Amino acid sequence: MPWESHKLNDGSEIPGIAFGTWKLGQGEGPTNRIGQAVSLGFTHVDTAQLYRNETEAGNAIRASGLAREDIFLTTKYWGTNGLDIPTSIRNSLEYLGMSYVDLYLIHSPRLAVPDIPTAWKEMEQIKAEGLAKSIGVSNFTANDLAILLKSAKVKPAVDQVLLHPYVYADQRPLLEYAAQHQIVIEAYSALTPITHLRGGPLDAPLAAISKRLGATADQVLLAWTKAKGTVVITMSSKITRLEGYLEAGNLTLTEEDMKTIEVAGAQGRPLVPAHIWKRVLGEPSFKHILSNTQ
């Protein structure tokens, strides 16, 4: 596969691209979309307690006919209905119809109650019990990771965060800190510059690079994100787009391409109403990112 797996700091491997289920909702439609992605070659499915479609993800994986070990499955703790981490993972496994997940994440640092060290100790116990092969976090800043690492017996394997060229300058310190501690970054919403923020400085360079490479703008953005050493999480209901996302793993950008994209991204996203930007970010846990990009 063109999207190479990444070695995690606990010895496991994670596929380089994942099909995300955020915003898919519930019911037969999400089940079919997840199943479609798996049938096309996505072997990593990313869901969450918050998304309320863990049952659909489990159903799609079973219907695929693939062996459990051939699918990498991620879900996340949100504390729905005030449930704690040990209870939530067991509920998630019941919804998924699985005995374990490959990766379990704390969805946001604000959910680490009463504090990050205490919550992480519960995560370590989940790993010790075999309920999750790997454990990690989502939307944690470098400072959040530093607090966690001070008392951790097991390092987080990943930090899943918002990443695209318009926020790269803000997120770069986090990427560097994570790399120092062998924590893999998972990038979501990589296509935001063309799905929600058209009309900005990135439009022209993306168009020029795409034309030169005979690729699409979304493929170029995915290739840029991959080149940052991250695992990419994306989704679409269209077969042609999903096929294009997989093919983007073969795309190689030059150093000049990378620099051009980053310089354009550093000029700032196009001006859009705050309520639209909040919808792009999607969750209240992203307030720290919103404040840094206004």
C-alpha positions in Angstrom: 0.0 0.0 0.0 1.3 3.5 -0.8 0.4 4.8 2.7 3.1 3.2 4.8 2.4 2.1 8.4 3.9 4.0 11.3 5.7 2.3 14.1 4.3 3.3 17.5 6.4 3.7 20.6 4.8 0.6 22.1 5.9 -1.6 19.2 2.5 -1.7 17.4 2.0 -0.4 13.9 -0.7 2.0 12.7 -1.8 2.4 9.1 -0.8 5.7 7.5 -4.4 6.7 6.5 -7.7 6.2 8.3 -11.3 6.5 7.4 -12.9 8.9 9.9 -16.5 8.6 11.0 -17.0 12.1 12.5 -20.2 13.6 11.2 -21.4 10.4 9.6 -24.2 10.0 12.2 -26.0 6.7 12.8 -27.9 4.1 10.9 -27.6 2.1 7.7 -26.0 5.0 5.8 -22.8 5.3 8.0 -22.5 1.5 8.1 -22.5 1.4 4.3 -20.0 4.3 4.0 -17.6 2.7 6.4 -18.0 -0.7 4.6 -17.4 1.0 1.3 -14.2 2.6 2.5 -12.9 -0.7 3.9 -13.8 -2.5 0.6 -11.6 0.1 -1.3 -8.6 -0.5 0.9 -8.9 1.5 4.1 -7.8 -0.7 6.9 -8.0 1.9 9.7 -11.4 3.0 11.0 -11.5 5.9 13.4 -14.7 6.4 15.5 -15.4 7.8 18.9 -17.9 7.7 21.8 -18.9 11.3 20.9 -19.8 10.3 17.3 -22.4 7.8 18.4 -21.6 5.4 15.5 -19.5 2.8 17.2 -22.2 0.2 16.5 -22.2 1.1 12.8 -18.4 0.9 12.7 -18.4 -2.6 14.3 -21.2 -3.8 12.0 -19.3 -2.6 8.9 -16.1 -4.2 10.0 -17.8 -7.6 10.6 -19.6 -7.4 7.3 -16.4 -6.7 5.4 -15.3 -10.3 5.9 -11.8 -9.3 7.0 -10.2 -10.9 10.0 -10.2 -8.7 13.1 -6.4 -8.4 13.0 -6.6 -7.0 9.5 -8.4 -3.9 10.7 -7.0 -1.2 12.9 -9.8 0.2 15.0 -9.7 3.5 17.0 -12.3 4.9 19.4 -12.1 7.7 21.9 -13.3 8.6 25.4 -15.7 11.6 25.7 -17.3 11.0 29.1 -20.8 10.7 27.7 -23.4 10.7 30.4 -20.7 11.4 33.0 -19.2 8.0 32.6 -15.6 7.4 33.6 -12.9 6.0 31.4 -13.0 2.3 32.6 -16.8 2.2 32.1 -16.7 4.1 28.8 -14.2 1.7 27.1 -16.3 -1.3 28.1 -19.4 0.4 26.7 -17.6 1.2 23.5 -16.5 -2.4 23.1 -20.0 -3.6 23.6 -21.3 -1.1 20.9 -18.5 -2.1 18.6 -19.0 -5.8 19.3 -15.3 -6.2 19.8 -13.1 -7.6 22.6 -10.5 -4.9 22.1 -9.6 -1.8 20.1 -6.3 -1.1 18.6 -6.2 2.4 19.9 -8.1 4.2 22.6 -7.8 8.0 23.0 -8.8 10.7 25.5 -10.7 12.9 23.1 -9.7 16.2 24.8 -7.5 17.3 27.7 -10.6 18.9 29.3 -12.0 15.4 29.7 -9.0 14.2 31.7 -10.7 14.5 35.1 -9.9 15.2 37.9 -6.5 15.8 36.2 -4.3 14.5 33.4 -2.1 12.2 35.5 -5.1 10.5 37.2 -6.9 10.0 33.9 -3.8 8.7 32.2 -3.3 6.1 35.0 -6.8 4.7 34.1 -5.7 4.6 30.4 -2.6 2.6 31.4 -4.8 0.1 33.2 -7.0 -0.3 30.2 -3.9 -1.2 28.1 -2.7 -3.6 30.8 -6.0 -5.4 30.8 -5.8 -5.8 27.0 -8.9 -3.7 26.2 -6.8 -1.4 24.0 -3.5 -2.4 22.4 -2.3 1.2 22.3 -3.4 4.3 24.2 -3.1 7.9 23.3 -4.7 11.4 23.3 -6.4 13.8 21.1 -6.3 17.6 21.0 -3.5 17.7 23.6 -1.1 20.6 23.4 2.7 20.3 24.0 2.1 21.5 27.5 -0.7 18.9 28.1 1.7 16.2 26.9 4.4 17.5 29.2 2.1 17.2 32.2 1.1 13.7 31.1 4.7 12.5 30.6 5.9 13.6 34.0 4.0 10.8 35.7 3.3 8.4 32.8 4.6 4.8 33.0 3.4 4.3 29.4 3.9 7.1 26.8 0.9 8.0 24.7 1.3 6.4 21.3 -0.4 9.2 19.4 -1.9 12.6 19.6 -4.7 13.2 17.2 -5.0 16.9 16.3 -6.2 19.4 13.7 -3.6 19.9 11.1 -3.6 21.7 7.7 -1.4 24.5 6.2 -3.4 27.3 7.8 -2.8 26.1 11.3 0.6 24.5 10.7 2.6 27.4 12.2 0.6 27.2 15.4 0.8 23.4 15.5 4.5 23.1 14.6 5.8 23.3 18.2 3.5 20.4 19.1 4.7 18.3 16.1 8.3 18.9 17.2 7.6 18.1 20.8 5.7 14.9 19.9 8.6 13.8 17.6 11.1 14.3 20.5 9.0 11.8 22.6 8.3 9.3 19.8 4.6 10.2 19.8 2.9 9.9 16.4 0.7 12.7 15.3 -2.6 11.8 13.7 -4.0 14.7 11.5 -7.6 15.4 11.0 -9.4 18.0 8.8 -6.4 18.2 6.5 -8.6 19.1 3.6 -10.2 22.2 5.4 -8.4 24.7 3.1 -10.5 23.4 0.1 -13.6 22.2 1.8 -14.3 25.2 4.0 -11.7 27.9 3.5 -11.5 28.5 -0.3 -10.6 32.0 -1.4 -7.4 32.2 0.6 -3.7 32.3 0.0 -3.5 28.5 -0.5 -5.8 28.4 -3.6 -3.2 29.5 -6.2 -0.2 27.3 -5.1 -2.4 24.3 -4.6 -3.8 24.8 -8.1 -0.4 25.2 -9.7 1.2 22.2 -7.9 -1.9 20.0 -8.7 -1.6 21.0 -12.4 2.1 20.2 -12.6 1.7 16.8 -10.9 -1.5 15.9 -12.7 -3.2 15.5 -9.3 -6.1 17.1 -7.5 -5.9 19.8 -4.8 -7.1 17.3 -2.1 -4.4 14.9 -3.1 -1.7 17.6 -2.8 -3.0 18.5 0.7 -3.0 14.9 1.8 0.5 14.4 0.4 1.7 17.5 2.3 0.2 16.2 5.5 1.7 12.8 5.0 5.1 14.4 4.4 4.9 15.9 7.9 5.2 12.4 9.2 1.6 12.1 10.3 -1.2 9.6 10.1 -4.0 11.1 8.0 -7.6 10.8 8.9 -10.1 11.7 6.2 -13.5 10.7 4.8 -15.9 10.9 1.8 -19.0 9.3 0.6 -17.8 9.2 -3.0 -15.8 6.2 -4.3 -13.8 8.3 -6.7 -12.6 10.6 -3.9 -11.7 7.7 -1.6 -9.7 6.1 -4.4 -8.0 9.4 -5.0 -7.1 9.7 -1.3 -5.5 6.3 -1.4 -3.6 7.2 -4.5 -2.3 10.4 -2.9 0.0 8.1 -0.9 2.1 7.8 -4.0 2.4 11.5 -4.6 5.7 13.1 -3.8 6.1 16.8 -3.2 9.4 18.6 -3.7 10.9 20.7 -1.0 9.9 23.8 -3.0 6.3 22.5 -3.0 6.3 22.0 0.7 7.8 25.5 1.3 5.4 27.1 -1.1 2.4 25.6 0.7 3.7 26.5 4.1 4.5 30.1 3.2 1.0 30.5 1.8 -0.6 28.9 4.8 1.3 31.2 7.1 -0.3 34.2 5.5 -3.5 33.2 7.3 -6.8 31.7 6.4 -9.4 33.7 4.5 -11.7 35.7 6.6 -14.9 33.9 7.4 -17.5 34.5 10.0 -16.7 33.1 13.5 -19.7 30.8 13.5 -18.4 29.1 10.2 -14.9 28.6 11.6 -16.4 27.1 14.8 -18.3 24.7 12.6 -15.1 23.8 10.8 -13.4 23.0 14.1 -16.5 21.1 15.2 -16.0 20.5 18.9 -15.8 22.7 22.1 -12.4 21.1 22.8 -10.9 23.1 20.0 -11.3 26.5 21.6 -7.6 26.9 22.2 -7.0 26.4 18.5 -9.8 28.8 17.5 -8.2 31.6 19.7 -4.9 31.1 18.1 -6.2 31.4 14.5 -8.6 34.3 14.7 
